[in-house]
Structure formats: structure tokens, C-alpha cells
Amino acid sequence: MGHMIRGIDKKLSFRFMIVNSTDVVEKAREYHETSPVATAALGRMLTAGLMMGYTMKYEKDKLTLRINGGGPAGTVLVTSDCNGNVKGYIQNPRFFVEDKENGKLNVGEAIGTKGTLKVIRDIGMKEPYVGQSQLITGEIGEDIASYYFESEQQPTVIGLGVLVDKDTSVKSAGGFMIQTMPDLKDEEIVKIEKQIAKLKNVSDYFKEGKSLENIAEEILSDFDIEITEKIPVQYKCDCSKDRTEEVLISVGKEDLEKIIKEDGQAEVTCRFCNKKYLFNKKDLVRILENL
């Protein structure tokens, strides 16, 4: 099982989060049977979702990330909470695009840039908070950093990496997020920028099996940091037959009557884990009567 840590610079100039999401992304790959580039795109979103969800305050708070840039990946959506649970799906899981010239998976082309990143925070209010920003590169990390700066005025550095093995399984996945504190002095900003400029490819930090604590010390070697919490992370789908029933309710009375008359049953598949739920004629009639 992977883990996630968060901490602060002892001068209170920034906070940070680091997550090893290898097991999470591999579970998603198995559920969705993704191509390598789809694995990388969905994996980056899941990794980002874990860290962003970790910033939520309460147990029942939910964070949803949705990205669609007009590329062959289609819509990619993930939902997470503050406890290290995440789930997600990619609209087109088996597409292919040409790798970059350096041999790396071309997530930017897969996602595209003609669209938006949407962030939905459900904190139990009457309506959830919804923010969005235009995509910059489609590489996801840069787009999330741009969202934080434009929509929340929160300077953020985010690094995401997914390394796919030759057998298409996930060799390593992880990420980090650094957010500066208010009223940060210019010299501290320059120091952080210099530290970020020295970083390696994100996946390099996770493929060697280093602990998150060691990775934090390496990424933030010029700072005196304190790790304040560590939690496990997992891909967790909370679907059930009762929840899936809402899909049938949403089709409306007329279409439900048609399904009962023509098929006598319906099968609904959870888009997050591909589990199938069968509703027989008796189930459908009950749902229809309750509409």
C-alpha cells in the first residue's frame, strides 16, 4: 500500500505533500485496462487528486477533478477525500498517441489544450464550490498549478510522474505539491525557485524504492522541514447497487417503461471499477413506481 505525507518548512514559508501512488495507479490500470499513455494520464490525475483531497478539512468533504482538453483521452475525472481514498476513470482508456521525441509518453497530446480543468469541492454546503481554468499544456501538473494561481491566488508547484513498465504495468507513480504561505518574502521565493529548478524527473524519485521521508529531504534539501502527518492511500470505489440505481432513475419514466417492456432487465456498470449490477424486472418496476 502507498502512503502520503505532508509537512511544513520550519520557517513557515511553505507547506508540502508527497505521495507514492504506484499501487493506486496500478489498481486503476487493472480496472480500466488502460493503454500506457492512458495509464499515465489517469495516473497523474489520481496522484494530483490524492494530494488535493488531502487539503480538505473534514471526513465527508469530497474533491472532484475533471479535465477535458479535446484530445483522444476524452474526459478524465477523479474523486478523492482527506483520508487518502481516490477513484477515477478515463473516457477512452485504450487510445494511443505517438511518444515524444525523447521517448516519454505524450500526456499533453493525449489530453489536449482546448478545454478546461474543473475543480469541485463538496464541503456539505447547499451547493459545492466549483472553480475552473483554461488548460495550458495538457500535462496536468502545470495545468493544476495554473488553476491554483488563477482561481485561488495560491502559488503552487506540483510535480506528477507515472512510469509504465515494458509489460504495461505501473513501475512507479507519485508526486509532490508545494504551496507557499501568505506574505512570503522575496528571498524565500527565490530560494524555493532555485530548489525546484534542480529537481529530477518526478518518477525518478519513486522508482528506486526510497521512503517518502527520504524523498522529501532530497526534494527540499535546502530547507529545514518537518513532516507533520503520514497516511495510507488507496484506490477505493464505494459503489453499490443502491447507488447505481440512481442511473436508472435518471433515464426517466418513459425510457424505464421501454426497458421493462422490451428487455425486462437492465445491467448498469460502475464507471470507476467496472463492477456490473443487474436489475431484474421486479427491481425496475419498483424503481418506476417510486418515480
C-alpha positions in Angstrom: 0.0 0.0 0.0 1.2 3.5 -0.9 1.4 6.4 1.6 1.3 10.2 1.6 3.0 12.7 3.9 2.6 16.4 4.5 4.7 18.8 6.3 6.0 22.4 6.5 9.1 24.4 6.2 10.0 25.3 9.8 10.2 29.0 8.8 6.6 28.6 7.7 7.4 29.7 4.2 5.6 26.8 2.5 3.7 23.5 3.1 4.2 20.4 1.1 2.7 17.0 0.3 4.4 13.9 -1.3 2.6 10.7 -2.3 3.7 7.3 -3.6 0.7 6.4 -5.7 2.2 3.3 -7.5 -0.4 0.8 -6.1 -3.3 3.2 -6.7 -2.4 3.8 -10.3 -1.8 0.1 -10.9 -5.2 -0.7 -9.5 -6.8 1.8 -11.8 -4.9 0.3 -14.8 -6.3 -3.1 -13.9 -9.9 -1.9 -13.5 -9.9 0.1 -16.8 -7.4 -1.9 -18.8 -5.7 1.3 -20.0 -3.1 1.7 -22.7 0.3 3.0 -21.5 -0.4 6.7 -22.3 -3.9 6.4 -20.8 -2.4 4.9 -17.7 -0.1 7.9 -17.4 -2.9 10.4 -17.9 -5.2 8.8 -15.4 -2.4 8.1 -13.0 -1.3 11.8 -12.9 -4.9 12.8 -12.2 -5.3 10.2 -9.5 -2.0 11.4 -7.9 -3.0 15.0 -8.0 -6.4 14.1 -6.6 -4.9 12.4 -3.6 -2.8 15.5 -2.7 -5.6 18.0 -3.4 -8.0 15.9 -1.4 -5.6 15.9 1.5 -6.1 19.6 1.8 -9.8 19.1 2.6 -10.7 19.6 6.3 -13.5 17.2 7.2 -14.2 13.5 6.8 -17.2 13.9 4.5 -15.6 16.6 2.2 -15.2 15.4 -1.4 -13.0 16.8 -4.1 -13.5 16.1 -7.8 -11.1 16.9 -10.6 -12.4 16.9 -14.2 -10.2 17.6 -17.2 -11.0 17.6 -20.9 -8.8 19.3 -23.4 -10.3 17.9 -26.6 -7.6 15.2 -27.0 -8.2 11.5 -27.6 -8.3 10.8 -23.9 -11.6 12.5 -23.6 -12.8 13.4 -20.1 -10.6 12.3 -17.2 -12.3 12.5 -13.8 -11.2 11.6 -10.2 -12.8 12.0 -6.8 -10.9 12.0 -3.5 -11.2 12.8 0.2 -8.9 13.9 3.0 -8.3 10.3 4.1 -6.2 9.1 1.2 -9.1 7.5 -0.8 -9.4 8.1 -4.5 -11.2 6.7 -7.6 -11.3 7.8 -11.2 -12.0 7.0 -14.8 -10.8 8.0 -18.3 -13.4 8.2 -21.1 -11.2 6.5 -23.7 -9.0 4.0 -21.8 -7.4 2.3 -24.8 -6.3 5.0 -27.2 -2.7 5.5 -28.4 -0.7 8.6 -29.4 2.9 8.8 -30.6 5.5 9.1 -27.8 7.5 12.3 -27.5 10.9 12.6 -29.3 12.6 11.8 -26.0 10.6 8.5 -25.8 8.3 9.7 -23.0 4.6 9.2 -23.0 2.8 12.2 -24.6 0.2 13.0 -22.0 0.0 16.6 -23.3 -1.2 15.4 -26.7 -3.5 12.8 -25.1 -5.3 15.4 -23.0 -5.1 18.4 -25.4 -5.3 22.1 -24.5 -8.7 23.1 -26.0 -10.6 22.9 -22.8 -10.7 23.3 -19.1 -9.7 21.9 -15.7 -12.6 21.9 -13.3 -12.2 21.6 -9.5 -15.3 20.8 -7.5 -15.2 20.9 -3.7 -18.2 19.5 -1.9 -18.0 20.5 1.8 -21.6 19.9 2.8 -23.0 23.3 1.8 -26.1 23.7 -0.3 -24.1 24.0 -3.4 -20.5 22.7 -4.0 -17.7 25.2 -4.7 -16.8 25.0 -8.4 -13.7 26.6 -10.0 -12.1 26.2 -13.3 -9.2 27.4 -15.5 -8.2 27.1 -19.1 -5.6 24.3 -19.9 -2.1 25.4 -20.6 -0.2 22.3 -21.7 -2.4 19.3 -21.1 0.4 17.8 -19.0 -1.9 18.1 -15.9 0.7 19.2 -13.4 1.2 22.6 -15.0 -2.5 23.0 -15.5 -3.3 22.4 -11.8 -0.6 24.9 -10.8 -2.2 27.4 -13.2 -5.6 26.7 -11.7 -4.3 27.4 -8.1 -2.7 30.6 -9.2 -5.6 31.9 -11.3 -8.6 30.7 -9.3 -7.3 30.6 -5.8 -4.4 33.0 -5.8 -2.3 30.3 -4.3 1.3 29.9 -5.7 1.8 26.2 -6.2 4.4 23.9 -7.6 3.2 20.4 -8.5 5.1 17.5 -9.9 3.5 14.3 -11.2 5.1 11.2 -12.6 3.9 7.8 -13.8 6.5 5.2 -15.1 4.9 2.4 -17.2 6.9 -0.8 -17.4 7.5 -2.9 -20.6 4.6 -5.2 -19.7 2.3 -2.1 -19.4 2.0 -2.4 -15.6 2.9 0.6 -13.4 6.5 0.5 -12.4 6.3 3.6 -10.2 4.0 6.6 -9.7 4.0 9.6 -7.3 4.0 13.3 -7.0 4.7 16.3 -4.8 2.9 19.6 -4.2 4.5 22.7 -2.6 2.3 25.7 -1.7 3.8 29.0 -0.4 2.4 30.7 2.7 1.0 34.2 2.6 3.3 37.2 3.0 6.3 35.2 1.8 9.5 37.3 1.5 11.1 37.7 -1.9 14.3 36.0 -0.9 12.4 32.9 0.2 10.5 32.8 -3.1 13.9 32.9 -5.0 15.2 30.1 -2.7 12.2 27.9 -3.5 12.5 28.6 -7.2 16.2 27.6 -7.2 15.4 24.4 -5.4 12.7 23.5 -7.9 15.0 24.1 -10.8 17.4 21.4 -9.5 14.7 18.7 -9.4 14.9 15.5 -11.5 12.0 13.9 -13.4 9.3 13.1 -10.8 9.1 9.4 -11.5 12.9 9.1 -10.8 12.3 9.8 -7.1 9.8 6.9 -6.8 11.2 4.1 -9.0 14.2 3.4 -6.6 12.0 2.5 -3.7 13.0 5.4 -1.4 10.9 6.3 1.6 8.7 9.4 1.4 10.8 10.9 4.1 14.0 10.5 2.1 12.3 11.9 -1.0 11.2 14.9 1.0 14.7 15.5 2.2 16.1 15.2 -1.3 13.5 17.4 -3.0 13.7 20.1 -0.2 17.3 19.7 0.7 17.9 23.4 1.1 15.2 23.8 3.8 14.7 22.7 7.3 11.4 20.7 7.1 9.1 19.0 9.5 6.8 16.1 8.5 3.5 16.5 10.3 1.4 13.6 9.2 1.6 10.3 7.2 -1.4 8.3 5.9 -2.0 5.3 3.7 -3.5 5.8 0.2 -5.7 3.5 -1.8 -7.9 3.3 -4.9 -11.4 2.8 -3.3 -14.6 2.6 -5.2 -17.7 2.9 -2.9 -20.3 1.9 -5.5 -23.3 -0.3 -4.5 -26.5 -1.5 -6.1 -28.4 1.3 -4.3 -26.1 4.0 -5.6 -26.2 2.5 -9.1 -29.9 2.6 -9.0 -29.7 6.4 -9.4 -28.5 5.8 -13.0 -31.8 4.1 -13.8 -33.8 6.8 -12.1 -32.0 9.4 -14.2 -33.2 7.9 -17.5 -36.7 8.9 -16.8 -40.1 7.3 -16.7 -40.7 6.8 -20.4 -37.3 5.2 -21.1 -37.6 3.0 -18.0 -41.0 1.7 -19.2 -39.5 0.9 -22.5 -36.7 -1.1 -20.9 -39.2 -3.1 -18.8 -41.3 -3.8 -21.9 -38.5 -4.7 -24.3 -35.8 -6.2 -22.2 -37.3 -7.0 -18.8 -34.0 -6.2 -17.1 -31.1 -3.8 -17.1 -27.4 -4.0 -16.4 -25.5 -1.0 -15.1 -21.7 -0.8 -14.9 -19.9 1.4 -12.4 -17.6 3.7 -14.4 -15.0 3.7 -11.6 -14.4 0.0 -11.1 -16.4 -1.7 -13.9 -18.4 -3.7 -11.5 -21.8 -4.7 -13.0 -25.2 -4.6 -11.3 -28.1 -6.5 -12.7 -31.7 -5.1 -12.1 -34.4 -7.7 -12.9 -38.0 -6.8 -13.9 -39.2 -6.7 -10.3 -36.4 -4.2 -9.5 -37.3 -2.0 -12.5 -41.0 -2.0 -11.7 -40.2 -0.9 -8.1 -38.0 1.9 -9.4 -40.7 3.0 -11.8 -43.4 3.1 -9.1 -41.1 5.2 -6.9 -40.5 7.8 -9.6 
